[in-house]
Amino acid sequence: MADIKHLTKAELEAGLAEIRQSPKDEGVLEMIVRRPQSGEREVLAVGELDLIEGLVGDNWRTRGSSLTADGSAHPEMQLNVMNSRVIALVAQNKGRWHLAGDQLFIDLDLSAENLPPGSRLAIGSAVIEVTAPPHTGCQKFVERFGRRR
């Protein structure tokens, strides 16, 4: 995958029309990714969501968070969800989606206007709730997919 390049601002903007066509109501779960250890990714055909653990087998709880006073896992950041059209654009290859670090990739309009905090999403037999803390890309995401330029 050495031929993958970071997209320019113009290339990213050219993909916005497609992203804005994401369904507002019923989306499709395109990929589930578990992070058993830092830097490791497992693409799953099926995942189990647990109220305490989040995505079972993911390191969310044990990894903790710099956003909590004691460094424990942030209770409102149990799952990271990303629009599958966005990752398709920036990753350029589905084989690279898992590198984003998100657990659920959904073809659905995830904007705050469409899904404000408190919104609930049914995924299989589970229901997840959108929380207020924003999920912004980390330095690893920037290294893998580039910074808007």
C-alpha positions in Angstrom: 0.0 0.0 0.0 3.0 2.3 -0.5 1.1 4.0 -3.3 -1.5 5.5 -0.9 -1.0 9.3 -0.5 -2.6 11.8 1.8 -5.3 13.7 0.0 -5.2 17.4 -0.6 -7.8 19.8 0.7 -9.3 20.0 -2.8 -9.5 16.2 -3.1 -11.2 16.0 0.3 -13.7 18.7 -0.6 -14.4 16.9 -3.9 -15.7 14.0 -1.8 -18.1 16.0 0.3 -21.1 15.6 -2.0 -20.9 11.9 -1.7 -20.6 12.1 2.1 -23.5 14.4 2.4 -25.7 11.8 0.6 -25.3 9.5 3.7 -28.7 8.2 4.8 -30.3 10.2 7.7 -32.3 7.3 9.2 -31.5 3.7 8.4 -27.8 3.2 7.8 -25.7 0.1 7.2 -23.0 -1.1 9.6 -20.1 -1.6 7.2 -17.3 -2.7 9.6 -16.6 -3.6 13.2 -13.1 -3.2 14.5 -11.8 -4.3 17.9 -8.6 -2.9 19.4 -7.3 -5.7 21.7 -4.0 -3.8 22.5 -2.7 -0.4 21.5 -1.7 -0.6 17.8 -3.5 -3.8 17.2 -6.8 -4.1 15.2 -9.1 -7.0 14.6 -11.9 -6.7 11.9 -14.9 -8.6 13.2 -17.8 -10.2 11.3 -19.8 -9.9 14.6 -19.2 -8.0 17.8 -20.7 -8.0 21.2 -21.6 -4.7 23.0 -21.6 -4.7 26.8 -22.8 -1.8 29.0 -19.6 -2.0 31.1 -16.9 -3.2 28.6 -18.1 -1.5 25.4 -17.1 -3.6 22.5 -16.1 -6.9 24.2 -12.4 -7.6 23.7 -11.6 -3.9 22.9 -9.1 -2.1 25.1 -11.2 1.0 25.7 -11.6 0.3 29.4 -8.1 -0.8 30.2 -6.4 1.9 28.0 -8.1 4.7 30.0 -8.3 8.3 28.9 -6.4 11.6 29.4 -9.8 13.3 29.6 -10.7 11.9 33.1 -9.1 13.2 36.3 -7.9 9.7 37.3 -6.9 8.5 33.9 -9.7 5.9 33.8 -11.8 5.2 30.7 -14.1 8.0 29.8 -17.7 6.8 30.4 -19.1 8.8 27.5 -16.5 7.7 25.0 -17.0 3.9 25.1 -17.4 3.5 21.3 -16.1 5.5 18.4 -18.3 5.6 15.4 -17.3 6.9 12.0 -19.2 7.5 8.8 -18.1 4.9 6.3 -18.2 7.3 3.4 -15.7 9.6 5.2 -13.3 6.7 5.9 -13.7 5.4 2.4 -12.5 8.8 1.1 -9.6 9.4 3.4 -8.4 5.8 3.5 -8.8 5.3 -0.2 -8.8 1.5 0.3 -11.2 -0.5 2.5 -8.1 -2.5 3.7 -7.0 0.6 5.5 -10.3 1.5 7.3 -9.2 -0.3 10.5 -6.3 2.0 10.9 -8.6 4.9 11.9 -9.0 3.5 15.4 -12.8 3.7 15.4 -14.8 0.6 16.2 -18.0 1.0 14.2 -18.1 2.3 10.6 -21.7 3.1 9.5 -23.1 4.5 6.3 -25.2 7.0 8.2 -25.3 10.8 8.6 -23.5 11.2 11.9 -23.6 15.0 12.0 -24.7 16.7 15.2 -27.6 18.1 13.2 -28.9 14.7 12.4 -27.8 12.9 15.6 -27.5 15.3 18.5 -26.3 14.1 21.9 -29.0 11.8 23.4 -29.9 10.3 20.0 -30.0 6.5 20.1 -29.0 4.1 17.4 -30.1 0.5 17.2 -27.3 -1.8 16.0 -28.5 -5.4 15.8 -30.0 -6.1 19.2 -28.0 -3.3 20.9 -28.8 0.3 21.3 -26.1 2.9 21.6 -26.4 6.6 22.6 -24.7 9.6 21.1 -22.9 11.5 23.8 -21.7 15.1 23.8 -17.9 14.8 23.9 -16.7 15.2 20.3 -14.6 12.5 18.7 -11.7 14.2 17.0 -8.9 12.5 15.2 -5.7 11.8 17.1 -2.1 12.2 16.0 -2.0 8.6 14.8 -5.0 9.3 12.5 -3.2 12.3 11.1 -0.1 10.2 10.4 -2.1 7.5 8.7 -4.5 9.7 6.6 -3.0 13.2 6.6 -3.9 16.6 7.8 -6.1 18.8 5.7 -3.9 21.0 3.6 
